[in-house]
Amino acid sequence: MSHFLGARGSGGGPGRPRAAAWAPRPNPRPRARRMPGQHSRFRPFPPPPAMDTVAAGVTQLRIQRFVNVYFVDAGTPGDWVLVDTGLPGSEATIRAAAAERYGAGVGPHAIILTHGHLDHLGSALPLATGWNVPVLVHPLELPYVTAQALYPPRDPTVGGSLAFMSRFFPTQLPDLSDVVQELPLDTDAVPFLMGWRWLHVPGHAPGQIALFRDADRTLLGADAFATTHHDSVPAVLLGIPKISRAGTPFNYDWAAAERSVQVLAALRPAAIGCGHGPVITGAPAADGLAQLAAHYPLPAHGRYVHEAARTDASGVEHLPPPAPDHLPRQAAALAAGMLLGIAGWLLLRRRG
């Protein structure tokens, strides 16, 4: 697979540094004594990266209690691929975890993005530049990751705490033009990862892909679904295991999202790692995904529930009209009421 420009050599040569065990940095300041029964409000050391095994040669790294990235071994010891890159500013955490797993300074052959949303693409540019490796995406993601187009607008009216918070998420993405390359469409083989294949699973993002290893039925499901209750921010932060639909405010085509879940459920995965949520293995993996596919919950309302956004190779082609959103009006009324109250109070004080 050396036709990918910038891909790291498959070997690494003699003298490759050995992996160094992660260790917290010493704290030069003395710790304050704690009285019996008193709980410390601060941790003296940063916690180690939250890493979990998905299957043989596949490790999940949970970043900021919210999003996952994956280290996937490429066969030869020390050869690997990074799947997704988390939010912006995650590169130091990812590099530290990679050094722990593969050795200091040992970069991947490539970075594969399951899709280009900010919580998956966020640290791709500094990582790809620092390691001098390509970032591979499905061709339908190219306009969004090269600043040529914006994704369909998120839908804050679809319900749930994530939808509410999505009002405040940024829309602009880092421009990966200098490092990005297309996945070849003439094969479903995953570059550098023998035995893996990718599947196109749109609905959440136009060019979203999942990765599957047939030998042991390991599935990296991206955001086609989640392994926690993704509509609930507390559930995501706590990592409560539950196979559920993916983040609803970003699903631009609900029919496609449902079909994608059905395609993945037919694989009967034995181990699952998604963009959000903990690793799920064994019977709960296949059975939970089958249950979601059989009873896929559509929202009661929302911009894209009854009409999907349409996209093509250049970006968004058609958008349905926005759904009624009463929150801004309610917030404005509340703010106006507060201002009137303050003005009245000041007037009374002046008269008194």
C-alpha positions, 0 to 999 in steps of 0.5 A: 500500500505504498501508493499512499504518499507520506505513509511510514515505512513498514519496518522501522529499522534496527534500533527502534526505541523500546516502549516506555511505560507511562508514568506521571510527572512528579509534583515538586510541591508538597501535598497538603495534609488531609484531615480524616474524612476530608476528600481531596478536591484535586489530583496530584498527578494527571490520570493515565490515558483511559485505554481498553482492549477491543480485540487482539491488536485493537485498543480503544483510547477514551479522550476527555470522557467523551470520544474514542480513538483506536490504535489498530495493529498492522501485523508486524510488531510496531506497525499500526494505524490510528483510527480517528483523532478526537477533539482539537487539542488531543494530540498530546494524549494520543502521542503519549498513548501511542508511545506507551503502546508502540514505543517513543517516536513510532508513528502510524502508517496512516490516520483513517477518519471514519468521518470528518466531524470535529470530535473525530477530525479535531487533532488530525492535522497536527498528528499527520504533520508531526508523523508525516503520514496521510489522513485517509477519508471516504471521497464523500467526506472530502468537501467537508475536511478541505473547507470546501463545504459545511455539513448539513446544519445540526438539528437542535430541535430533535430532543435530548441534552446533546441536541440542546448543547449542539447549539453551541458547537462550532461549525468550522473545521480544520482544513486537511487539504495538505494531508488528506487522501481518498480511500480507493473505491475499487476495493473495500480493503482497509489500507495497511490493515490486512484482513479488515474491510470498510463499509459505507454507513451514511446517515450521520455523515455522508462519507462515514465508514465503519471498519470490520475484521471478519476473522474475529468479527471485530467492528469499529462502528464510528458514529453509525451507532453508539455504545452508550446512550448518546442523546444523554450527555451525562450517560456519555460522560459516565460511559454507561454501556448501552447500544443506541442510536448515534448523536441525533442532532447530527443525523441528516438522513434518518432512513440512511442511518437506520439502514446503516445500523441494519447493515452492521447488525447483519455482521453479528459482531463479537466486539464493538468499539464506536466513536462514543461509549465503552467497548462491548463484547460477547453476546451483548454486542451482536444481540444489542445491535440486532435489537437496535436494528429491529427497533430503530427509534426515530425521533418524534420531531426534528428538521430531518425526521420527515425529509433528509438533507441531500448531499453529493460529491461537492457537499450539500445539495438540498436542505429541508426547512428548519424545524420550529425552534422556540428556545431562542425566542424563550431565551430572548423573552427571559433576558428581556424580562430580567432587564426590565426587572433590573431597570425597575429595581434601579428606578425604585432605588433612585426614587427611594 
